[in-house]
Amino acid sequence: MKDTPFNVREAVPVTLGSLTLYCEEFRVTDSTAWFEQPTVSGDTAITNCCRHAKKITLTGRVTEEDTPLGFIIAADSAAGASNVYSFTYRGAVFSGCRVASFTAEDKGGPFFYVSVTLISSEPVTAAEVV
């Protein structure tokens, strides 16, 4: 099969403070809780809503040159602190992000497989084109 932009894509470097990972998978989930109340006529009325924080999961790898052990130490420190990060992924800017969890796996290759889950209540914006 011939390589095209539809079947081959380079990993996107994402930096969170001193953490840099080469993101191969990206997922963002967002939801809103809607509050309903019954009316006198037996219908339902939406009375309020509450927006939940976004969960952003970056999955990729950290190469030996980027010191995987350093990544684990920095991610562990970030998960236990209330540090706030901002990053851009493929033109979308995510700000007000806090590290909720991370995983790191050494599968015997030249890099670690890592996954970082962040939470943010800030709106997603478009990156400025320079």
N, C-alpha and C positions, 0 to 999 in steps of 0.2 A: 504494500500500500504506500502510495506517495505521501510524504509529509506535507500537510497543509495547516493553516491556522485553525482549522476545525478539529484536527486530531492530534496536534502537537502544540504544546504551549510551555514556555519556560516558567519556572517558579518565580513568584513575585517576592522580592525582598521586603520584609516588613520590620520596622524598628520600633521597639517600645522601650524608651529610655536606653539602657545599655544592652537590651536584648535584641538580637537580630535573628529572624528565622526566614527561611525561604519557603514561602507559603505555596502549597500545591492544592490545598482545599480550603474553602472559605464558606462559612455559614453564618447567617444572621437571622435571628428569630425575634419577633416583636408581637405583642398582643395588648389588647385593651379589655378590661373587665367592664361589662355593662350591667348596671343595676336596674332591675325591673320591679315595679310595684303594680298590684292589681288596682283597677279603677272601680268605681261604684257600679258601672255598667257591665263589669265582668271582663273588660278588655285588659290589656297590659300596656303600661306606660313606662318608657325608659326615663328614669329620674336622674341618673348620674352615670359617670364613667370614670374609670381610673386606668391610666396608661401604665403598663408594667415596663420595667427596664428591659432594654434590648440585651440579648445574649449573643455575643459574637465569638465564633470559634475559628481560630486559625490553626491549620494543620499543615505541617511540612517537615523540614529537616534543618539541622544545624551541622555544618561540616566540621571536621577536625581543626581546620584552620581557625574557625570561630570559637574554639574551645568549648565543647559540649559541657564539660564540668562547670565552666564559668556560667553557661546558660542556666544550668540547674540551680546553682547558688543564687544567681540574680532572680530567677523566677520564683524560687522559694521565698526569698526576701520580699519580692513584690506581692506575693499572695498573702503575706502576713502583714502588710502595711496598707495604708490608705493612699498610696501614690496614685496620681491621676495621669493618664497617658492619652495622647492623640496620635493618630496615624492616618495615612492615606492608602487606600487599596483600590487600584484600578479606577481612579478618578473620584471615589467617594471618600469624604473626610469623616472620620469617627473621632469624636472628642469626649472628654469626661469619662474615659474608660478606666476601670479598675480590674485588676487580675482577680478572678474568682477561683480559678483552678488551672492546673497544668499537668501534663504527663510527658515523660521522656522515656524513650525505649532505645536500647542499644541492641541492634540485631546482628552485630558482627561486621557491619560494613564500614565504610569510611565516614559515616555520619550518624547522628542520632535522629530518630523520628520523634517529633515533638508536637504537642497540641496545647494551645493556650486558650482558655475561655475567659472572656472579659464581659463585664456588664457596664451598661451606660444608659442614662436617662436622657442624654442630649440628642437632639435631632441630627440626622445624617445630612451633610451638606455636600455640595459639589466643589471639587478642587478648583482653584483659580488657575486658568490657563495663562502661562507666561510667554 
